[in-house]
Amino acid sequence: MFKLYFLVVALLLGLLLPARAQSQPPADTVLIVYAGQLTGAYSSGGVNRTLLSTTQDITISRGKHFGLPLNGRFAYGKQNGLLQERELLINTTPYYWRGRFRAYALGGFEQSNLRGITRRVQLGAGPGWALYSDSLGRELAVSNLLIREQTNFLDGRSVITARNSARLKIVYSFKNLTFNSTTLYQPSLEKFSNFRFSSVSSAALKLVNNLAVTFAYNYTYDSQFSEGKVPENTNITVGFSYSTKR
């Protein structure tokens, strides 16, 4: 799976880098972009499994230099009638943008039944660089933040950790097809064996107006988890997405 993922990244690099167009909204213009996805999966037979997930994204930008993305993701799943997934992730990454340079702040909140996390709070900041962006919303960007987090586990532990957070973001569109991918690698600054890796990708095929059918892939691995829980999870779902801007 990792080889396939990096092959896709290399292909997109080849498609994007020759172009030079840079997206810059007019000064003092406030732009609000909303995108929502609802996806699910169902299987029966040897294993009865249901999964519903939703992703909600709002980005507020002003002029050429300021942006406020707000992101939320929730997943709920059962297997053989027993609750497995009740995953909530909310974060915001306000940024200042000048040319290709970006300065980010980070605030995040997370709950995970899969990993036995009752509450995780994150705060951080760091630089980023847009390797490519254009007027069609296509983007290839990297960032590296220092974050501090507190995690409360179901087994009663409370852990405070300082981490490095490296992110690769890809947005690519061609005619009616849009591809989005965000990959995070977050090792602890004290112990590199304590790390998190996540990859969230989706491909959306526009049907009519602002409605699209969406294929989503979500993989997470967290070396810290409660006893009796699992460190990694993979979901592949199909559903619909809606997006608009004003």
Contacts in CASP RR format, 6 or more apart in sequence:
PFRMAT RR
TARGET T0000
AUTHOR 0000-0000-0000
METHOD contacts of the structure
MODEL  1
MFKLYFLVVALLLGLLLPARAQSQPPADTVLIVYAGQLTGAYSSGGVNRT
LLSTTQDITISRGKHFGLPLNGRFAYGKQNGLLQERELLINTTPYYWRGR
FRAYALGGFEQSNLRGITRRVQLGAGPGWALYSDSLGRELAVSNLLIREQ
TNFLDGRSVITARNSARLKIVYSFKNLTFNSTTLYQPSLEKFSNFRFSSV
SSAALKLVNNLAVTFAYNYTYDSQFSEGKVPENTNITVGFSYSTKR
1 219 0 8 1.000
5 183 0 8 1.000
5 199 0 8 1.000
5 201 0 8 1.000
8 181 0 8 1.000
9 168 0 8 1.000
9 170 0 8 1.000
9 181 0 8 1.000
12 140 0 8 1.000
12 170 0 8 1.000
12 172 0 8 1.000
12 179 0 8 1.000
13 140 0 8 1.000
15 172 0 8 1.000
16 131 0 8 1.000
16 132 0 8 1.000
16 138 0 8 1.000
16 140 0 8 1.000
16 172 0 8 1.000
17 131 0 8 1.000
17 132 0 8 1.000
17 140 0 8 1.000
19 132 0 8 1.000
19 134 0 8 1.000
21 134 0 8 1.000
21 135 0 8 1.000
22 99 0 8 1.000
22 133 0 8 1.000
22 134 0 8 1.000
23 133 0 8 1.000
23 134 0 8 1.000
23 135 0 8 1.000
23 136 0 8 1.000
23 137 0 8 1.000
24 64 0 8 1.000
25 31 0 8 1.000
25 61 0 8 1.000
25 63 0 8 1.000
25 64 0 8 1.000
26 63 0 8 1.000
26 64 0 8 1.000
27 63 0 8 1.000
27 64 0 8 1.000
28 62 0 8 1.000
28 63 0 8 1.000
29 62 0 8 1.000
29 63 0 8 1.000
30 60 0 8 1.000
30 61 0 8 1.000
30 62 0 8 1.000
30 63 0 8 1.000
31 59 0 8 1.000
31 60 0 8 1.000
31 61 0 8 1.000
31 62 0 8 1.000
31 63 0 8 1.000
31 245 0 8 1.000
31 246 0 8 1.000
32 58 0 8 1.000
32 59 0 8 1.000
32 60 0 8 1.000
32 245 0 8 1.000
32 246 0 8 1.000
33 57 0 8 1.000
33 58 0 8 1.000
33 59 0 8 1.000
33 61 0 8 1.000
33 243 0 8 1.000
33 244 0 8 1.000
33 245 0 8 1.000
34 57 0 8 1.000
34 58 0 8 1.000
34 243 0 8 1.000
34 244 0 8 1.000
34 245 0 8 1.000
35 55 0 8 1.000
35 56 0 8 1.000
35 57 0 8 1.000
35 241 0 8 1.000
35 242 0 8 1.000
35 243 0 8 1.000
36 54 0 8 1.000
36 55 0 8 1.000
36 56 0 8 1.000
36 57 0 8 1.000
36 241 0 8 1.000
36 242 0 8 1.000
36 243 0 8 1.000
37 53 0 8 1.000
37 54 0 8 1.000
37 55 0 8 1.000
37 56 0 8 1.000
37 202 0 8 1.000
37 214 0 8 1.000
37 216 0 8 1.000
37 239 0 8 1.000
37 240 0 8 1.000
37 241 0 8 1.000
38 52 0 8 1.000
38 53 0 8 1.000
38 54 0 8 1.000
38 239 0 8 1.000
38 240 0 8 1.000
38 241 0 8 1.000
39 52 0 8 1.000
39 53 0 8 1.000
39 54 0 8 1.000
39 214 0 8 1.000
39 216 0 8 1.000
39 237 0 8 1.000
39 238 0 8 1.000
39 239 0 8 1.000
39 240 0 8 1.000
40 51 0 8 1.000
40 52 0 8 1.000
40 53 0 8 1.000
40 237 0 8 1.000
40 238 0 8 1.000
40 239 0 8 1.000
41 49 0 8 1.000
41 50 0 8 1.000
41 51 0 8 1.000
41 235 0 8 1.000
41 236 0 8 1.000
41 237 0 8 1.000
41 238 0 8 1.000
42 49 0 8 1.000
42 50 0 8 1.000
42 51 0 8 1.000
43 49 0 8 1.000
47 79 0 8 1.000
47 80 0 8 1.000
48 79 0 8 1.000
48 80 0 8 1.000
48 81 0 8 1.000
49 77 0 8 1.000
49 78 0 8 1.000
49 79 0 8 1.000
49 80 0 8 1.000
50 77 0 8 1.000
50 78 0 8 1.000
51 75 0 8 1.000
51 76 0 8 1.000
51 77 0 8 1.000
51 85 0 8 1.000
51 235 0 8 1.000
51 237 0 8 1.000
52 75 0 8 1.000
52 76 0 8 1.000
52 77 0 8 1.000
53 73 0 8 1.000
53 74 0 8 1.000
53 75 0 8 1.000
53 76 0 8 1.000
53 216 0 8 1.000
53 218 0 8 1.000
53 235 0 8 1.000
53 237 0 8 1.000
54 73 0 8 1.000
54 74 0 8 1.000
54 75 0 8 1.000
55 71 0 8 1.000
55 72 0 8 1.000
55 73 0 8 1.000
55 202 0 8 1.000
55 216 0 8 1.000
56 71 0 8 1.000
56 72 0 8 1.000
56 73 0 8 1.000
57 69 0 8 1.000
57 70 0 8 1.000
57 71 0 8 1.000
57 72 0 8 1.000
58 69 0 8 1.000
58 70 0 8 1.000
59 67 0 8 1.000
59 68 0 8 1.000
59 69 0 8 1.000
59 70 0 8 1.000
60 67 0 8 1.000
60 68 0 8 1.000
60 70 0 8 1.000
61 67 0 8 1.000
61 68 0 8 1.000
64 97 0 8 1.000
64 98 0 8 1.000
65 96 0 8 1.000
65 97 0 8 1.000
65 98 0 8 1.000
66 94 0 8 1.000
66 95 0 8 1.000
66 96 0 8 1.000
66 97 0 8 1.000
67 94 0 8 1.000
67 95 0 8 1.000
67 96 0 8 1.000
67 97 0 8 1.000
68 92 0 8 1.000
68 94 0 8 1.000
69 92 0 8 1.000
69 93 0 8 1.000
69 94 0 8 1.000
69 95 0 8 1.000
70 92 0 8 1.000
71 89 0 8 1.000
71 90 0 8 1.000
71 91 0 8 1.000
71 92 0 8 1.000
71 93 0 8 1.000
72 89 0 8 1.000
72 90 0 8 1.000
72 91 0 8 1.000
73 87 0 8 1.000
73 88 0 8 1.000
73 89 0 8 1.000
73 90 0 8 1.000
73 200 0 8 1.000
74 87 0 8 1.000
74 88 0 8 1.000
74 89 0 8 1.000
75 85 0 8 1.000
75 86 0 8 1.000
75 87 0 8 1.000
75 218 0 8 1.000
75 235 0 8 1.000
76 85 0 8 1.000
76 86 0 8 1.000
76 87 0 8 1.000
77 83 0 8 1.000
77 84 0 8 1.000
77 85 0 8 1.000
77 86 0 8 1.000
78 84 0 8 1.000
83 113 0 8 1.000
84 113 0 8 1.000
84 114 0 8 1.000
85 113 0 8 1.000
85 114 0 8 1.000
85 233 0 8 1.000
86 111 0 8 1.000
86 112 0 8 1.000
86 113 0 8 1.000
87 111 0 8 1.000
87 112 0 8 1.000
87 113 0 8 1.000
87 114 0 8 1.000
88 109 0 8 1.000
88 110 0 8 1.000
88 111 0 8 1.000
88 112 0 8 1.000
89 108 0 8 1.000
89 109 0 8 1.000
89 110 0 8 1.000
90 108 0 8 1.000
90 109 0 8 1.000
90 110 0 8 1.000
91 106 0 8 1.000
91 107 0 8 1.000
91 108 0 8 1.000
91 109 0 8 1.000
91 122 0 8 1.000
92 106 0 8 1.000
92 107 0 8 1.000
92 108 0 8 1.000
93 104 0 8 1.000
93 105 0 8 1.000
93 106 0 8 1.000
93 107 0 8 1.000
94 104 0 8 1.000
94 105 0 8 1.000
95 102 0 8 1.000
95 103 0 8 1.000
95 104 0 8 1.000
95 105 0 8 1.000
96 102 0 8 1.000
96 103 0 8 1.000
97 130 0 8 1.000
99 130 0 8 1.000
100 129 0 8 1.000
100 130 0 8 1.000
100 131 0 8 1.000
100 133 0 8 1.000
101 127 0 8 1.000
101 128 0 8 1.000
101 129 0 8 1.000
101 130 0 8 1.000
102 127 0 8 1.000
102 128 0 8 1.000
102 129 0 8 1.000
102 130 0 8 1.000
102 141 0 8 1.000
102 143 0 8 1.000
103 125 0 8 1.000
103 126 0 8 1.000
103 127 0 8 1.000
103 128 0 8 1.000
104 125 0 8 1.000
104 126 0 8 1.000
104 127 0 8 1.000
104 128 0 8 1.000
104 143 0 8 1.000
104 145 0 8 1.000
105 124 0 8 1.000
105 125 0 8 1.000
105 126 0 8 1.000
106 122 0 8 1.000
106 123 0 8 1.000
106 124 0 8 1.000
106 125 0 8 1.000
106 145 0 8 1.000
106 147 0 8 1.000
106 165 0 8 1.000
107 122 0 8 1.000
107 123 0 8 1.000
107 124 0 8 1.000
108 120 0 8 1.000
108 121 0 8 1.000
108 122 0 8 1.000
108 123 0 8 1.000
109 119 0 8 1.000
109 120 0 8 1.000
109 121 0 8 1.000
109 122 0 8 1.000
110 117 0 8 1.000
110 119 0 8 1.000
110 120 0 8 1.000
110 122 0 8 1.000
111 117 0 8 1.000
111 118 0 8 1.000
111 119 0 8 1.000
111 120 0 8 1.000
112 120 0 8 1.000
112 222 0 8 1.000
114 225 0 8 1.000
114 229 0 8 1.000
114 230 0 8 1.000
114 233 0 8 1.000
115 222 0 8 1.000
115 224 0 8 1.000
115 225 0 8 1.000
115 226 0 8 1.000
115 229 0 8 1.000
115 230 0 8 1.000
115 231 0 8 1.000
116 153 0 8 1.000
116 154 0 8 1.000
116 155 0 8 1.000
116 225 0 8 1.000
116 226 0 8 1.000
116 229 0 8 1.000
117 151 0 8 1.000
117 152 0 8 1.000
117 153 0 8 1.000
117 154 0 8 1.000
117 225 0 8 1.000
117 226 0 8 1.000
118 152 0 8 1.000
118 153 0 8 1.000
118 154 0 8 1.000
119 150 0 8 1.000
119 151 0 8 1.000
119 152 0 8 1.000
120 149 0 8 1.000
120 150 0 8 1.000
120 151 0 8 1.000
120 152 0 8 1.000
121 149 0 8 1.000
121 150 0 8 1.000
122 147 0 8 1.000
122 148 0 8 1.000
122 149 0 8 1.000
123 147 0 8 1.000
123 148 0 8 1.000
123 149 0 8 1.000
124 145 0 8 1.000
124 146 0 8 1.000
124 147 0 8 1.000
124 148 0 8 1.000
124 165 0 8 1.000
125 145 0 8 1.000
125 146 0 8 1.000
126 143 0 8 1.000
126 144 0 8 1.000
126 145 0 8 1.000
126 146 0 8 1.000
127 143 0 8 1.000
127 144 0 8 1.000
128 141 0 8 1.000
128 142 0 8 1.000
128 143 0 8 1.000
128 144 0 8 1.000
129 141 0 8 1.000
129 142 0 8 1.000
129 143 0 8 1.000
130 139 0 8 1.000
130 140 0 8 1.000
130 141 0 8 1.000
131 140 0 8 1.000
131 141 0 8 1.000
131 142 0 8 1.000
132 138 0 8 1.000
132 139 0 8 1.000
132 140 0 8 1.000
132 141 0 8 1.000
133 139 0 8 1.000
133 140 0 8 1.000
133 141 0 8 1.000
136 173 0 8 1.000
137 171 0 8 1.000
137 173 0 8 1.000
138 171 0 8 1.000
138 172 0 8 1.000
138 173 0 8 1.000
139 169 0 8 1.000
139 170 0 8 1.000
139 171 0 8 1.000
140 169 0 8 1.000
140 170 0 8 1.000
140 171 0 8 1.000
141 168 0 8 1.000
141 169 0 8 1.000
142 166 0 8 1.000
142 167 0 8 1.000
142 168 0 8 1.000
142 169 0 8 1.000
143 165 0 8 1.000
143 166 0 8 1.000
143 167 0 8 1.000
143 169 0 8 1.000
144 164 0 8 1.000
144 165 0 8 1.000
144 166 0 8 1.000
144 167 0 8 1.000
145 164 0 8 1.000
145 165 0 8 1.000
145 167 0 8 1.000
146 162 0 8 1.000
146 163 0 8 1.000
146 164 0 8 1.000
146 165 0 8 1.000
146 189 0 8 1.000
147 162 0 8 1.000
147 163 0 8 1.000
147 164 0 8 1.000
147 165 0 8 1.000
147 186 0 8 1.000
148 160 0 8 1.000
148 161 0 8 1.000
148 162 0 8 1.000
148 163 0 8 1.000
149 160 0 8 1.000
149 161 0 8 1.000
149 163 0 8 1.000
150 158 0 8 1.000
150 159 0 8 1.000
150 160 0 8 1.000
151 158 0 8 1.000
151 159 0 8 1.000
151 160 0 8 1.000
151 161 0 8 1.000
151 224 0 8 1.000
152 158 0 8 1.000
153 159 0 8 1.000
153 224 0 8 1.000
153 225 0 8 1.000
153 226 0 8 1.000
154 226 0 8 1.000
154 229 0 8 1.000
155 226 0 8 1.000
155 227 0 8 1.000
157 226 0 8 1.000
159 224 0 8 1.000
161 188 0 8 1.000
161 190 0 8 1.000
161 194 0 8 1.000
162 188 0 8 1.000
162 189 0 8 1.000
162 190 0 8 1.000
163 186 0 8 1.000
163 187 0 8 1.000
163 188 0 8 1.000
163 189 0 8 1.000
163 196 0 8 1.000
164 186 0 8 1.000
164 187 0 8 1.000
164 189 0 8 1.000
165 184 0 8 1.000
165 185 0 8 1.000
165 186 0 8 1.000
166 184 0 8 1.000
166 185 0 8 1.000
166 186 0 8 1.000
167 182 0 8 1.000
167 183 0 8 1.000
167 184 0 8 1.000
168 181 0 8 1.000
168 182 0 8 1.000
168 183 0 8 1.000
169 181 0 8 1.000
169 182 0 8 1.000
169 183 0 8 1.000
170 179 0 8 1.000
170 180 0 8 1.000
170 181 0 8 1.000
170 182 0 8 1.000
171 178 0 8 1.000
171 179 0 8 1.000
171 180 0 8 1.000
171 181 0 8 1.000
172 178 0 8 1.000
172 179 0 8 1.000
173 179 0 8 1.000
176 205 0 8 1.000
176 206 0 8 1.000
176 212 0 8 1.000
177 203 0 8 1.000
177 204 0 8 1.000
177 205 0 8 1.000
177 206 0 8 1.000
178 203 0 8 1.000
178 204 0 8 1.000
178 206 0 8 1.000
178 212 0 8 1.000
179 201 0 8 1.000
179 202 0 8 1.000
179 203 0 8 1.000
179 204 0 8 1.000
180 201 0 8 1.000
180 202 0 8 1.000
180 204 0 8 1.000
181 199 0 8 1.000
181 200 0 8 1.000
181 201 0 8 1.000
181 202 0 8 1.000
182 199 0 8 1.000
182 200 0 8 1.000
182 201 0 8 1.000
183 197 0 8 1.000
183 198 0 8 1.000
183 199 0 8 1.000
183 200 0 8 1.000
184 196 0 8 1.000
184 197 0 8 1.000
184 198 0 8 1.000
184 199 0 8 1.000
185 195 0 8 1.000
185 196 0 8 1.000
185 197 0 8 1.000
186 195 0 8 1.000
186 196 0 8 1.000
186 197 0 8 1.000
187 194 0 8 1.000
187 195 0 8 1.000
188 194 0 8 1.000
188 195 0 8 1.000
193 223 0 8 1.000
194 223 0 8 1.000
194 224 0 8 1.000
195 223 0 8 1.000
196 220 0 8 1.000
196 221 0 8 1.000
196 222 0 8 1.000
196 223 0 8 1.000
196 224 0 8 1.000
197 219 0 8 1.000
197 220 0 8 1.000
197 221 0 8 1.000
198 218 0 8 1.000
198 219 0 8 1.000
198 220 0 8 1.000
198 221 0 8 1.000
199 217 0 8 1.000
199 218 0 8 1.000
199 219 0 8 1.000
200 216 0 8 1.000
200 217 0 8 1.000
200 218 0 8 1.000
200 219 0 8 1.000
201 216 0 8 1.000
201 217 0 8 1.000
201 218 0 8 1.000
202 214 0 8 1.000
202 215 0 8 1.000
202 216 0 8 1.000
202 217 0 8 1.000
202 241 0 8 1.000
203 214 0 8 1.000
203 215 0 8 1.000
204 212 0 8 1.000
204 213 0 8 1.000
204 214 0 8 1.000
204 215 0 8 1.000
204 241 0 8 1.000
205 212 0 8 1.000
205 213 0 8 1.000
205 214 0 8 1.000
206 212 0 8 1.000
207 213 0 8 1.000
210 242 0 8 1.000
210 243 0 8 1.000
210 244 0 8 1.000
211 240 0 8 1.000
211 241 0 8 1.000
211 242 0 8 1.000
212 240 0 8 1.000
212 241 0 8 1.000
212 242 0 8 1.000
212 243 0 8 1.000
213 238 0 8 1.000
213 239 0 8 1.000
213 240 0 8 1.000
213 241 0 8 1.000
214 238 0 8 1.000
214 239 0 8 1.000
214 240 0 8 1.000
214 241 0 8 1.000
215 236 0 8 1.000
215 237 0 8 1.000
215 238 0 8 1.000
215 239 0 8 1.000
216 235 0 8 1.000
216 236 0 8 1.000
216 237 0 8 1.000
216 238 0 8 1.000
216 239 0 8 1.000
217 234 0 8 1.000
217 235 0 8 1.000
217 236 0 8 1.000
218 233 0 8 1.000
218 234 0 8 1.000
218 235 0 8 1.000
218 236 0 8 1.000
218 237 0 8 1.000
219 232 0 8 1.000
219 233 0 8 1.000
219 234 0 8 1.000
219 235 0 8 1.000
220 232 0 8 1.000
220 233 0 8 1.000
221 231 0 8 1.000
221 232 0 8 1.000
222 231 0 8 1.000
222 232 0 8 1.000
223 231 0 8 1.000
225 231 0 8 1.000
END
